[in-house]
Amino acid sequence: MASTAFPSRDDFAALLNESLGGEDGGFEGRVVKGTVTAIENDMAIIDVGLKSEGRVSLREFAMPGQKADIKVGDEVEVYVDRVENAHGEAMLSRDRARREAAWDKLESEFTENARVEGVIFGRVKGGFTVDLDGAVAFLPGSQVDIRPVRDVTPLMDIPQPFQILKMDRRRGNIVVSRRAILEETRAEQRSGLIQTLAEGQIIEGVVKNITDYGAFVDLGGIDGLLHVTDLSYKRINHPNEMINIGDTVRVQIIRINRDTQRISLGMKQLESDPWEGASAKYPVGAKLSGRVTNITEYGAFVELEPGIEGLVHVSEMSWTKKNVHPGKIVSTSQEVDVIVLEVDSDKRRISLGLKQAQNNPWDNFAERNPIGSVVEGEVKNATEFGLFIGLEGDVDGMVHMSDIAWGISGEDALNLHRKGEMVKAIVLDIDVEKERISLGMKQLEKGAPGVGAATSGGTGGLQKNAIVTVTVLEVRDGGLEVQAGEDGVTGFIKRGDLGRDRDEQRSERFQPGQKFDAMVIGFDRSKKPNFSVKAMQIAEEKQAVAQYGSSDSGASLGDILGEALKAKSEG
């Protein structure tokens, strides 16, 4: 019998390599073409030319959410993971084949910055997974849409374009963006739409979003800003007072910036301007009624009609309440009467007065309490120069320290009275324009000199240019407080009137109780006399020259004055 020779192990390996195409033509790790020979139990049986066939799940031949479109006889590409597994079958993968092919294509598209098509099919931390025809990419949550999307379900399992932001084949990482596609598309739409718009054009839009400063209106693919100040001529604190999201509004295009593609819109521009003819409607001096719409530290705004507001400055709010916050005088929504003080139609400003619409308490006081009247009030405040007395009508009067008491200094007189004390005083002078009332207390003392004169508006019988003997009551830096005669009216001698020479004008050389002669040179508003030693000296000199001297006598001024003084002493 002839012997049969079996091939050795090396010969068998060589034969296998030959059947598989040799070492250089090995199948493992390659994408090859195969034919579907059968479909069994959701598996496709595929022949790729190996000694055994391989099985691939049908789901690998379908896009997410779709059914596999494959049948017997179809030629497909698969990836050979292993030539033979433990069961003697070839290990094949359609997903891996698609992934390898997809990576090649995606790298090319990424280099060209081209859009790619994919399907969102799953959720992961921070975003979603996208199938790019076999390659899996990551879609960050911030890249899903231009604005945050609460529910992504309607976007899943739908083929749509994406932009590749980053890819690393070695690590198998791909990051894509749907937002970039939307922004690019939107920019194209905006550029096309903005060319059809013009400033001054009236158009309808839908309110998409509302903020504190205004509303964004969709004009059909491009948004415009409707600022809160352009909603209405009247004061609007927040846009939702007039409009809501979803409202269809009619607006006018105010400005278009084609470089930044920003559009400014207005609604009030479609209304008549209430400021037209404002000067005629609101003449200076007119008394009007309005509603307080806003209160600030510097005043209050009063609405005279929708769209027309005027400012009542804090200085024009009250006759008597000074340095008080406007919120303590008026309240928001309060109806008030005001007087028009000034109108500037160009700047859209109206100045109003609140106190002018009320009776002036200083006029009322002067009408009810003429000079010489006796009044009573509470000591509101004591200062270094006098007392402030609260009077009827919420006005204050001041008693100078020299008019508090007879025979004592002003400082001592101030110490006689305390805040909150009720006192009586006489009205010496009223200046309505300067809102000042001068009072006297010592004039009401029993037996006080000059009371009758003061109450009658007189001057104590003194005449201008009269020479009288005065008594020093008080020495001040600015001069002397003096009294005419023993029980006459009080008056004042200014420092410069104490003598002709500078050395004589020092008030500190006088003492309370000291007597000397002086001339009456006039009276102040309260009929108090003003005296002057200097004027008396000048008058006596003129009289002496007229009586004892002449232009050709040759006598000196000393001789003339000497004779005059001698004659006066002898008389």
NUROGU-654318 format. One record per residue (C-alpha): chain; x, y, z; residue in one letter. Coordinates in Angstrom, 2 decimals, padded with zeros to 5 digits, always signed. Layout:
// NUROGU-654318
kette / u / v / w / rest
A / X / Y / Z / A
...
This chain:
// NUROGU-654318
kette / u / v / w / rest
A / +000.00 / +000.00 / +000.00 / M
A / +001.31 / +003.39 / -000.86 / A
A / +001.96 / +005.60 / +002.10 / S
A / -000.06 / +008.83 / +002.56 / T
A / +001.92 / +011.97 / +003.41 / A
A / +000.24 / +014.56 / +005.66 / F
A / +001.35 / +018.22 / +005.45 / P
A / +003.41 / +019.51 / +008.33 / S
A / +002.29 / +022.38 / +010.61 / R
A / +004.36 / +024.86 / +008.65 / D
A / +002.91 / +023.62 / +005.36 / D
A / -000.64 / +024.00 / +006.80 / F
A / +000.04 / +027.57 / +007.88 / A
A / +001.36 / +028.38 / +004.44 / A
A / -001.74 / +026.92 / +002.80 / L
A / -004.03 / +028.94 / +005.14 / L
A / -002.20 / +032.15 / +004.43 / N
A / -002.50 / +031.44 / +000.74 / E
A / -006.24 / +030.91 / +001.02 / S
A / -006.60 / +034.19 / +002.94 / L
A / -004.49 / +036.12 / +000.55 / G
A / -001.16 / +035.73 / +002.23 / G
A / +000.29 / +037.62 / +005.14 / E
A / +000.06 / +040.95 / +003.34 / D
A / -003.59 / +040.36 / +002.50 / G
A / -004.73 / +039.38 / +006.03 / G
A / -008.38 / +040.16 / +006.84 / F
A / -008.12 / +041.02 / +010.54 / E
A / -008.36 / +044.74 / +011.28 / G
A / -009.64 / +045.57 / +007.83 / R
A / -012.89 / +046.75 / +006.29 / V
A / -013.93 / +044.28 / +003.60 / V
A / -016.92 / +043.69 / +001.38 / K
A / -019.24 / +040.77 / +002.00 / G
A / -022.56 / +039.34 / +000.79 / T
A / -025.66 / +038.77 / +002.91 / V
A / -026.44 / +035.06 / +002.57 / T
A / -029.25 / +034.80 / +005.09 / A
A / -031.20 / +036.66 / +007.79 / I
A / -031.93 / +034.66 / +010.93 / E
A / -033.24 / +035.80 / +014.34 / N
A / -032.42 / +039.52 / +013.84 / D
A / -028.97 / +038.55 / +012.61 / M
A / -027.49 / +038.90 / +009.12 / A
A / -025.28 / +036.01 / +007.92 / I
A / -022.46 / +037.51 / +005.84 / I
A / -019.87 / +035.77 / +003.65 / D
A / -016.63 / +037.75 / +003.30 / V
A / -014.61 / +034.97 / +001.55 / G
A / -013.36 / +033.29 / +004.68 / L
A / -013.79 / +029.56 / +005.35 / K
A / -016.60 / +030.49 / +007.71 / S
A / -019.29 / +033.14 / +007.65 / E
A / -019.93 / +035.79 / +010.26 / G
A / -023.02 / +037.08 / +012.06 / R
A / -023.93 / +040.78 / +012.45 / V
A / -026.95 / +042.19 / +014.37 / S
A / -029.53 / +043.86 / +012.14 / L
A / -029.56 / +046.96 / +014.38 / R
A / -026.05 / +047.73 / +013.15 / E
A / -027.52 / +048.26 / +009.68 / F
A / -030.13 / +050.80 / +010.86 / A
A / -029.93 / +054.47 / +011.86 / M
A / -031.12 / +055.23 / +015.41 / P
A / -034.89 / +055.02 / +015.61 / G
A / -035.21 / +053.37 / +012.18 / Q
A / -035.51 / +049.77 / +010.85 / K
A / -032.69 / +048.01 / +009.00 / A
A / -033.02 / +048.19 / +005.23 / D
A / -031.16 / +045.01 / +004.23 / I
A / -031.97 / +041.75 / +002.40 / K
A / -030.32 / +038.53 / +001.20 / V
A / -027.90 / +039.16 / -001.64 / G
A / -026.99 / +042.72 / -000.58 / D
A / -023.32 / +043.60 / -000.66 / E
A / -022.19 / +045.33 / +002.50 / V
A / -018.98 / +046.55 / +004.10 / E
A / -017.98 / +045.07 / +007.45 / V
A / -014.99 / +045.23 / +009.73 / Y
A / -013.15 / +041.94 / +010.41 / V
A / -012.31 / +041.89 / +014.08 / D
A / -011.15 / +038.23 / +014.11 / R
A / -011.01 / +035.60 / +011.40 / V
A / -012.38 / +032.89 / +013.69 / E
A / -013.76 / +032.85 / +017.18 / N
A / -014.28 / +029.94 / +019.59 / A
A / -017.33 / +028.83 / +017.62 / H
A / -015.41 / +028.84 / +014.34 / G
A / -017.25 / +031.93 / +013.06 / E
A / -015.74 / +035.11 / +011.70 / A
A / -016.08 / +038.10 / +014.07 / M
A / -017.60 / +040.90 / +011.94 / L
A / -018.90 / +044.41 / +012.76 / S
A / -020.98 / +046.72 / +010.62 / R
A / -020.76 / +049.52 / +013.24 / D
A / -016.99 / +049.39 / +013.25 / R
A / -016.91 / +049.46 / +009.46 / A
A / -019.21 / +052.47 / +009.39 / R
A / -017.17 / +054.14 / +012.11 / R
A / -013.89 / +053.74 / +010.25 / E
A / -015.42 / +055.02 / +007.04 / A
A / -017.14 / +057.84 / +008.93 / A
A / -013.89 / +058.98 / +010.56 / W
A / -012.18 / +059.20 / +007.19 / D
A / -015.03 / +061.29 / +005.83 / K
A / -015.36 / +063.45 / +008.97 / L
A / -011.68 / +064.30 / +009.05 / E
A / -011.98 / +065.58 / +005.51 / S
A / -015.11 / +067.59 / +006.31 / E
A / -013.56 / +068.99 / +009.50 / F
A / -010.55 / +070.18 / +007.48 / T
A / -012.88 / +071.92 / +005.03 / E
A / -015.06 / +073.33 / +007.89 / N
A / -018.07 / +071.72 / +006.21 / A
A / -021.39 / +070.81 / +007.84 / R
A / -022.04 / +067.15 / +008.69 / V
A / -025.32 / +065.29 / +009.12 / E
A / -026.11 / +063.38 / +012.28 / G
A / -028.84 / +062.16 / +014.62 / V
A / -029.19 / +062.92 / +018.35 / I
A / -029.84 / +059.53 / +019.92 / F
A / -028.91 / +059.64 / +023.60 / G
A / -028.32 / +061.72 / +026.73 / R
A / -025.08 / +061.89 / +028.71 / V
A / -023.82 / +064.10 / +031.49 / K
A / -023.53 / +067.68 / +030.22 / G
A / -025.10 / +067.02 / +026.84 / G
A / -026.13 / +064.46 / +024.23 / F
A / -024.69 / +061.79 / +021.90 / T
A / -024.91 / +062.20 / +018.13 / V
A / -024.52 / +059.48 / +015.50 / D
A / -022.52 / +060.86 / +012.56 / L
A / -023.15 / +057.92 / +010.22 / D
A / -021.27 / +055.52 / +012.45 / G
A / -019.02 / +057.81 / +014.50 / A
A / -020.37 / +058.90 / +017.88 / V
A / -019.94 / +062.59 / +018.77 / A
A / -020.65 / +064.66 / +021.87 / F
A / -023.13 / +067.57 / +021.69 / L
A / -022.75 / +069.90 / +024.74 / P
A / -026.01 / +071.19 / +026.20 / G
A / -024.99 / +074.78 / +025.47 / S
A / -024.58 / +073.95 / +021.78 / Q
A / -028.07 / +072.54 / +021.20 / V
A / -029.79 / +075.85 / +020.38 / D
A / -029.29 / +079.61 / +020.38 / I
A / -031.41 / +079.85 / +023.53 / R
A / -031.65 / +077.26 / +026.32 / P
A / -033.94 / +074.35 / +025.39 / V
A / -035.90 / +072.70 / +028.19 / R
A / -037.03 / +069.64 / +026.22 / D
A / -034.76 / +068.13 / +023.55 / V
A / -037.06 / +065.17 / +022.82 / T
A / -038.52 / +066.72 / +019.61 / P
A / -034.96 / +067.08 / +018.27 / L
A / -033.92 / +063.46 / +018.82 / M
A / -033.79 / +060.71 / +016.14 / D
A / -034.08 / +063.31 / +013.37 / I
A / -031.29 / +063.72 / +010.77 / P
A / -030.04 / +067.32 / +010.95 / Q
A / -026.86 / +069.30 / +010.24 / P
A / -024.07 / +069.89 / +012.78 / F
A / -020.77 / +071.72 / +012.86 / Q
A / -017.65 / +069.87 / +014.09 / I
A / -015.95 / +071.97 / +016.76 / L
A / -013.18 / +069.55 / +017.71 / K
A / -012.07 / +065.99 / +016.86 / M
A / -009.27 / +063.66 / +017.99 / D
A / -009.18 / +060.30 / +016.19 / R
A / -006.52 / +058.84 / +018.44 / R
A / -008.71 / +059.38 / +021.49 / R
A / -011.93 / +058.84 / +019.58 / G
A / -013.36 / +062.26 / +020.57 / N
A / -015.66 / +064.41 / +018.43 / I
A / -017.46 / +067.55 / +019.66 / V
A / -020.23 / +069.04 / +017.50 / V
A / -022.56 / +072.04 / +017.62 / S
A / -026.10 / +072.52 / +016.39 / R
A / -026.15 / +076.11 / +017.65 / R
A / -023.39 / +077.17 / +015.23 / A
A / -025.55 / +076.03 / +012.30 / I
A / -028.58 / +077.92 / +013.63 / L
A / -026.58 / +081.10 / +014.21 / E
A / -025.11 / +080.95 / +010.73 / E
A / -028.54 / +080.36 / +009.22 / T
A / -030.01 / +083.11 / +011.34 / R
A / -027.26 / +085.53 / +010.31 / A
A / -027.99 / +084.79 / +006.67 / E
A / -031.69 / +085.36 / +007.23 / Q
A / -031.02 / +088.57 / +009.17 / R
A / -028.74 / +089.92 / +006.45 / S
A / -031.39 / +089.24 / +003.85 / G
A / -034.26 / +090.62 / +005.93 / L
A / -032.44 / +093.73 / +007.15 / I
A / -031.94 / +094.82 / +003.55 / Q
A / -035.72 / +095.01 / +003.15 / T
A / -036.18 / +097.29 / +006.19 / L
A / -035.83 / +101.07 / +006.36 / A
A / -035.83 / +103.69 / +009.11 / E
A / -039.28 / +105.18 / +009.60 / G
A / -040.99 / +102.03 / +008.31 / Q
A / -044.04 / +100.81 / +010.24 / I
A / -044.13 / +097.04 / +010.72 / I
A / -045.79 / +094.39 / +012.88 / E
A / -043.90 / +091.99 / +015.10 / G
A / -044.33 / +089.52 / +017.94 / V
A / -042.99 / +090.18 / +021.47 / V
A / -040.45 / +087.41 / +022.17 / K
A / -038.87 / +088.54 / +025.43 / N
A / -039.35 / +091.27 / +028.05 / I
A / -036.66 / +092.77 / +030.28 / T
A / -036.56 / +095.69 / +032.73 / D
A / -035.24 / +098.00 / +030.03 / Y
A / -037.49 / +096.98 / +027.14 / G
A / -038.82 / +094.19 / +024.92 / A
A / -037.42 / +092.18 / +022.01 / F
A / -039.76 / +091.99 / +019.05 / V
A / -039.45 / +089.35 / +016.30 / D
A / -039.90 / +091.07 / +012.94 / L
A / -039.99 / +087.81 / +011.00 / G
A / -036.52 / +086.36 / +011.50 / G
A / -034.74 / +089.34 / +013.00 / I
A / -035.25 / +090.90 / +016.44 / D
A / -035.57 / +094.58 / +017.25 / G
A / -035.33 / +096.27 / +020.64 / L
A / -038.35 / +098.25 / +021.83 / L
A / -036.87 / +100.35 / +024.65 / H
A / -039.08 / +101.14 / +027.63 / V
A / -038.74 / +104.89 / +026.94 / T
A / -040.14 / +104.37 / +023.43 / D
A / -043.24 / +102.45 / +024.54 / L
A / -045.28 / +105.52 / +025.43 / S
A / -044.98 / +109.23 / +026.07 / Y
A / -046.28 / +108.65 / +029.59 / K
A / -044.05 / +107.27 / +032.34 / R
A / -043.65 / +103.47 / +032.14 / I
A / -041.87 / +101.76 / +035.04 / N
A / -041.78 / +098.31 / +033.39 / H
A / -042.66 / +097.14 / +029.86 / P
A / -045.15 / +094.54 / +031.14 / N
A / -047.43 / +097.43 / +032.11 / E
A / -048.25 / +097.70 / +028.38 / M
A / -047.23 / +094.49 / +026.58 / I
A / -046.84 / +090.75 / +027.19 / N
A / -044.81 / +087.97 / +025.59 / I
A / -046.63 / +086.70 / +022.50 / G
A / -048.42 / +090.00 / +021.79 / D
A / -048.48 / +091.22 / +018.20 / T
A / -047.47 / +094.88 / +018.24 / V
A / -047.30 / +097.62 / +015.62 / R
A / -043.99 / +099.46 / +015.77 / V
A / -041.95 / +101.98 / +013.85 / Q
A / -038.28 / +101.40 / +012.97 / I
A / -036.33 / +104.24 / +014.59 / I
A / -032.74 / +103.25 / +013.79 / R
A / -030.95 / +100.48 / +011.86 / I
A / -027.28 / +099.67 / +012.34 / N
A / -026.48 / +097.44 / +009.38 / R
A / -022.96 / +096.71 / +010.66 / D
A / -024.13 / +095.27 / +013.99 / T
A / -027.58 / +094.34 / +012.61 / Q
A / -029.25 / +096.07 / +015.56 / R
A / -032.69 / +097.57 / +015.11 / I
A / -034.32 / +100.10 / +017.47 / S
A / -038.11 / +100.21 / +017.54 / L
A / -040.72 / +102.58 / +018.93 / G
A / -044.45 / +102.50 / +019.67 / M
A / -044.97 / +106.03 / +020.98 / K
A / -043.81 / +107.40 / +017.63 / Q
A / -047.12 / +106.20 / +016.20 / L
A / -049.01 / +108.48 / +018.61 / E
A / -049.39 / +112.26 / +018.55 / S
A / -046.71 / +114.05 / +020.58 / D
A / -048.34 / +115.65 / +023.65 / P
A / -045.47 / +118.17 / +023.88 / W
A / -046.57 / +119.90 / +020.70 / E
A / -048.01 / +123.24 / +021.78 / G
A / -047.12 / +122.62 / +025.44 / A
A / -046.17 / +126.29 / +025.96 / S
A / -049.66 / +127.37 / +024.93 / A
A / -051.41 / +124.67 / +026.95 / K
A / -049.37 / +125.35 / +030.09 / Y
A / -048.61 / +129.09 / +030.34 / P
A / -046.39 / +130.35 / +033.14 / V
A / -048.47 / +131.18 / +036.20 / G
A / -051.29 / +128.77 / +035.36 / A
A / -052.70 / +126.74 / +038.25 / K
A / -053.18 / +123.06 / +037.38 / L
A / -053.99 / +119.74 / +038.99 / S
A / -051.80 / +116.67 / +038.53 / G
A / -050.81 / +113.29 / +039.95 / R
A / -047.47 / +112.58 / +041.65 / V
A / -045.78 / +109.82 / +039.61 / T
A / -042.27 / +109.69 / +041.05 / N
A / -040.42 / +111.04 / +044.08 / I
A / -036.66 / +111.64 / +044.22 / T
A / -034.28 / +113.36 / +046.63 / E
A / -034.36 / +116.53 / +044.54 / Y
A / -038.12 / +116.79 / +044.04 / G
A / -041.28 / +115.14 / +042.75 / A
A / -042.61 / +114.54 / +039.22 / F
A / -046.23 / +115.46 / +038.59 / V
A / -048.16 / +114.15 / +035.58 / E
A / -050.32 / +116.88 / +034.06 / L
A / -051.62 / +114.61 / +031.27 / E
A / -050.44 / +111.28 / +029.79 / P
A / -046.97 / +112.00 / +028.43 / G
A / -046.54 / +115.41 / +030.10 / I
A / -044.73 / +115.53 / +033.43 / E
A / -043.34 / +118.47 / +035.32 / G
A / -040.80 / +118.64 / +038.14 / L
A / -041.53 / +120.26 / +041.48 / V
A / -038.06 / +121.00 / +042.82 / H
A / -037.58 / +120.41 / +046.53 / V
A / -037.11 / +124.17 / +047.00 / S
A / -040.60 / +124.80 / +045.56 / E
A / -042.47 / +122.25 / +047.69 / M
A / -043.21 / +124.06 / +050.94 / S
A / -043.02 / +127.57 / +052.34 / W
A / -041.98 / +126.42 / +055.78 / T
A / -040.55 / +122.87 / +055.56 / K
A / -036.91 / +123.36 / +054.61 / K
A / -034.33 / +120.58 / +054.07 / N
A / -037.06 / +117.92 / +054.19 / V
A / -037.19 / +114.92 / +051.84 / H
A / -039.99 / +115.39 / +049.26 / P
A / -041.46 / +112.03 / +050.32 / G
A / -042.43 / +113.61 / +053.65 / K
A / -044.44 / +116.31 / +051.88 / I
A / -046.17 / +114.37 / +049.09 / V
A / -046.77 / +110.70 / +048.26 / S
A / -046.89 / +108.74 / +044.99 / T
A / -050.29 / +108.89 / +043.19 / S
A / -051.37 / +111.88 / +045.30 / Q
A / -053.41 / +114.51 / +043.47 / E
A / -051.89 / +117.98 / +043.96 / V
A / -052.39 / +121.56 / +042.76 / D
A / -049.34 / +123.21 / +041.19 / V
A / -048.34 / +126.46 / +039.51 / I
A / -046.40 / +126.51 / +036.21 / V
A / -043.08 / +128.30 / +036.81 / L
A / -041.24 / +127.64 / +033.52 / E
A / -041.77 / +125.72 / +030.25 / V
A / -039.04 / +124.50 / +027.87 / D
A / -040.74 / +122.62 / +025.03 / S
A / -037.46 / +121.88 / +023.23 / D
A / -036.01 / +120.09 / +026.26 / K
A / -039.46 / +118.75 / +027.23 / R
A / -039.24 / +120.23 / +030.70 / R
A / -041.82 / +121.97 / +032.86 / I
A / -040.91 / +123.46 / +036.22 / S
A / -043.76 / +123.46 / +038.71 / L
A / -044.32 / +124.99 / +042.13 / G
A / -046.30 / +123.29 / +044.85 / L
A / -045.99 / +125.97 / +047.51 / K
A / -047.05 / +128.69 / +045.07 / Q
A / -050.46 / +127.04 / +044.80 / A
A / -050.91 / +127.56 / +048.56 / Q
A / -051.23 / +130.75 / +050.59 / N
A / -047.90 / +132.29 / +051.53 / N
A / -047.80 / +132.04 / +055.36 / P
A / -045.50 / +135.07 / +055.51 / W
A / -048.11 / +137.18 / +053.70 / D
A / -050.81 / +135.77 / +055.97 / N
A / -048.79 / +136.58 / +059.07 / F
A / -048.03 / +140.13 / +057.91 / A
A / -051.72 / +140.66 / +057.18 / E
A / -052.84 / +139.45 / +060.60 / R
A / -049.91 / +140.80 / +062.62 / N
A / -048.74 / +144.25 / +061.48 / P
A / -045.63 / +145.86 / +062.95 / I
A / -046.26 / +146.61 / +066.61 / G
A / -048.52 / +143.59 / +067.16 / S
A / -047.92 / +141.40 / +070.20 / V
A / -047.53 / +137.70 / +069.43 / V
A / -046.89 / +134.57 / +071.47 / E
A / -044.91 / +131.48 / +070.53 / G
A / -042.60 / +128.70 / +071.59 / E
A / -038.82 / +129.08 / +071.66 / V
A / -037.79 / +126.70 / +068.88 / K
A / -034.07 / +127.29 / +068.97 / N
A / -031.42 / +129.42 / +070.65 / A
A / -028.39 / +130.53 / +068.65 / T
A / -025.37 / +132.64 / +069.48 / E
A / -027.14 / +135.77 / +068.19 / F
A / -030.75 / +135.33 / +069.27 / G
A / -033.88 / +133.23 / +069.77 / L
A / -036.14 / +131.69 / +067.09 / F
A / -039.81 / +131.76 / +068.07 / I
A / -042.43 / +129.50 / +066.45 / G
A / -045.45 / +131.58 / +065.38 / L
A / -048.87 / +130.90 / +063.90 / E
A / -048.91 / +129.64 / +060.32 / G
A / -045.83 / +127.49 / +060.97 / D
A / -043.46 / +130.45 / +060.51 / V
A / -040.59 / +131.50 / +062.74 / D
A / -039.59 / +134.91 / +064.04 / G
A / -036.25 / +135.93 / +065.50 / M
A / -035.52 / +137.96 / +068.62 / V
A / -032.03 / +139.40 / +068.39 / H
A / -030.15 / +139.04 / +071.66 / M
A / -030.08 / +142.85 / +071.98 / S
A / -033.91 / +142.86 / +072.01 / D
A / -034.40 / +140.22 / +074.72 / I
A / -033.99 / +142.27 / +077.92 / A
A / -032.96 / +145.72 / +079.18 / W
A / -029.86 / +146.46 / +081.20 / G
A / -027.94 / +143.20 / +080.62 / I
A / -025.66 / +141.90 / +077.90 / S
A / -027.02 / +139.88 / +075.01 / G
A / -025.23 / +136.74 / +076.20 / E
A / -026.82 / +137.02 / +079.64 / D
A / -030.21 / +137.70 / +078.06 / A
A / -029.93 / +134.50 / +075.97 / L
A / -029.33 / +132.48 / +079.11 / N
A / -032.67 / +133.62 / +080.51 / L
A / -034.67 / +131.47 / +078.08 / H
A / -034.76 / +127.78 / +077.11 / R
A / -036.00 / +125.77 / +074.17 / K
A / -039.71 / +124.91 / +074.49 / G
A / -040.54 / +127.95 / +076.63 / E
A / -043.61 / +130.02 / +075.68 / M
A / -042.83 / +133.73 / +075.34 / V
A / -044.47 / +136.94 / +074.16 / K
A / -042.86 / +139.41 / +071.78 / A
A / -043.63 / +142.46 / +069.70 / I
A / -043.37 / +142.48 / +065.89 / V
A / -040.59 / +144.90 / +064.92 / L
A / -040.23 / +144.18 / +061.19 / D
A / -041.51 / +141.77 / +058.46 / I
A / -039.67 / +141.00 / +055.20 / D
A / -041.96 / +138.72 / +053.16 / V
A / -039.52 / +138.25 / +050.29 / E
A / -036.68 / +137.13 / +052.55 / K
A / -039.15 / +135.28 / +054.82 / E
A / -037.92 / +137.08 / +057.95 / R
A / -039.80 / +138.32 / +060.98 / I
A / -037.95 / +140.47 / +063.55 / S
A / -039.32 / +140.35 / +067.09 / L
A / -038.56 / +142.18 / +070.34 / G
A / -039.17 / +140.97 / +073.89 / M
A / -037.65 / +143.74 / +076.03 / K
A / -040.03 / +146.27 / +074.46 / Q
A / -042.88 / +144.54 / +076.33 / L
A / -041.26 / +144.83 / +079.78 / E
A / -043.30 / +146.88 / +082.27 / K
A / -042.20 / +150.50 / +082.05 / G
A / -039.86 / +149.70 / +079.18 / A
A / -038.81 / +152.83 / +077.27 / P
A / -039.95 / +153.19 / +073.73 / G
A / -042.79 / +150.67 / +073.92 / V
A / -045.37 / +153.22 / +072.96 / G
A / -043.18 / +154.46 / +070.17 / A
A / -042.51 / +150.95 / +068.95 / A
A / -046.13 / +149.88 / +069.01 / T
A / -047.13 / +152.98 / +067.09 / S
A / -044.34 / +152.62 / +064.61 / G
A / -042.65 / +155.78 / +065.97 / G
A / -039.03 / +156.58 / +066.84 / T
A / -039.28 / +157.60 / +070.49 / G
A / -039.48 / +161.29 / +069.57 / G
A / -035.98 / +161.38 / +068.10 / L
A / -035.28 / +163.36 / +064.96 / Q
A / -032.59 / +162.80 / +062.39 / K
A / -029.43 / +164.94 / +062.98 / N
A / -030.41 / +165.52 / +066.61 / A
A / -027.57 / +165.44 / +069.16 / I
A / -028.48 / +163.29 / +072.19 / V
A / -026.73 / +161.79 / +075.15 / T
A / -026.52 / +158.01 / +074.97 / V
A / -025.65 / +155.33 / +077.52 / T
A / -023.64 / +152.23 / +076.54 / V
A / -025.71 / +149.08 / +077.11 / L
A / -023.43 / +146.53 / +075.42 / E
A / -019.99 / +146.52 / +073.81 / V
A / -019.62 / +144.40 / +070.67 / R
A / -016.87 / +143.85 / +068.10 / D
A / -018.94 / +145.68 / +065.48 / G
A / -019.92 / +148.63 / +067.66 / G
A / -022.04 / +149.68 / +070.65 / L
A / -025.64 / +149.01 / +071.68 / E
A / -026.75 / +152.28 / +073.33 / V
A / -029.84 / +153.86 / +074.86 / Q
A / -030.91 / +157.45 / +074.22 / A
A / -031.33 / +159.37 / +077.50 / G
A / -032.27 / +157.68 / +080.76 / E
A / -035.27 / +155.72 / +079.51 / D
A / -035.31 / +156.32 / +075.75 / G
A / -035.21 / +153.96 / +072.81 / V
A / -032.21 / +151.77 / +072.10 / T
A / -030.04 / +152.09 / +069.02 / G
A / -026.68 / +151.11 / +067.61 / F
A / -023.41 / +152.87 / +066.83 / I
A / -021.26 / +151.09 / +064.25 / K
A / -017.54 / +150.77 / +064.93 / R
A / -016.68 / +153.16 / +062.10 / G
A / -019.01 / +155.83 / +063.61 / D
A / -017.32 / +155.90 / +067.05 / L
A / -014.92 / +158.66 / +065.97 / G
A / -013.08 / +160.30 / +063.08 / R
A / -009.68 / +158.84 / +063.98 / D
A / -008.95 / +155.12 / +063.74 / R
A / -007.84 / +155.04 / +067.38 / D
A / -011.23 / +156.44 / +068.42 / E
A / -013.07 / +153.65 / +066.53 / Q
A / -012.05 / +150.91 / +068.96 / R
A / -015.25 / +149.75 / +070.66 / S
A / -013.26 / +148.14 / +073.49 / E
A / -012.38 / +151.61 / +074.87 / R
A / -016.00 / +151.96 / +075.99 / F
A / -017.65 / +150.40 / +079.04 / Q
A / -021.34 / +149.56 / +079.74 / P
A / -022.93 / +152.50 / +081.57 / G
A / -020.60 / +155.09 / +079.99 / Q
A / -022.36 / +158.22 / +078.67 / K
A / -021.41 / +160.45 / +075.73 / F
A / -023.06 / +162.55 / +073.01 / D
A / -023.87 / +161.29 / +069.52 / A
A / -025.90 / +162.33 / +066.48 / M
A / -029.00 / +160.52 / +065.17 / V
A / -028.11 / +159.63 / +061.57 / I
A / -031.13 / +157.48 / +060.64 / G
A / -033.46 / +154.62 / +061.55 / F
A / -033.58 / +150.94 / +060.56 / D
A / -036.70 / +149.06 / +059.39 / R
A / -037.87 / +148.51 / +062.95 / S
A / -037.57 / +152.28 / +063.59 / K
A / -034.58 / +151.80 / +065.87 / K
A / -032.21 / +154.80 / +065.68 / P
A / -028.63 / +154.65 / +064.46 / N
A / -026.16 / +157.01 / +066.13 / F
A / -022.77 / +158.40 / +065.11 / S
A / -020.06 / +160.20 / +067.08 / V
A / -018.11 / +160.74 / +063.86 / K
A / -021.03 / +162.53 / +062.17 / A
A / -021.46 / +164.74 / +065.24 / M
A / -017.77 / +165.70 / +065.17 / Q
A / -017.92 / +166.55 / +061.47 / I
A / -021.09 / +168.62 / +061.98 / A
A / -019.57 / +170.55 / +064.91 / E
A / -016.43 / +171.25 / +062.83 / E
A / -018.48 / +172.66 / +059.96 / K
A / -020.47 / +174.80 / +062.38 / Q
A / -017.30 / +176.16 / +063.99 / A
A / -015.73 / +177.02 / +060.64 / V
A / -018.90 / +178.81 / +059.57 / A
A / -019.16 / +180.81 / +062.82 / Q
A / -015.56 / +181.69 / +063.67 / Y
A / -013.56 / +181.46 / +060.53 / G
A / -013.44 / +182.85 / +056.99 / S
A / -011.40 / +182.15 / +053.93 / S
A / -009.28 / +185.32 / +054.34 / D
A / -008.99 / +185.66 / +058.09 / S
A / -005.70 / +183.79 / +058.23 / G
A / -006.86 / +181.86 / +061.31 / A
A / -005.82 / +178.19 / +061.55 / S
A / -008.31 / +175.32 / +062.04 / L
A / -006.93 / +174.91 / +065.56 / G
A / -007.65 / +178.55 / +066.38 / D
A / -011.17 / +178.23 / +065.03 / I
A / -011.96 / +175.05 / +066.96 / L
A / -010.36 / +176.53 / +070.07 / G
A / -012.64 / +179.54 / +069.92 / E
A / -015.66 / +177.35 / +069.27 / A
A / -014.93 / +175.09 / +072.22 / L
A / -014.26 / +178.11 / +074.45 / K
A / -017.56 / +179.68 / +073.45 / A
A / -019.39 / +176.40 / +074.06 / K
A / -017.88 / +176.02 / +077.54 / S
A / -018.66 / +179.61 / +078.48 / E
A / -022.23 / +179.20 / +077.28 / G
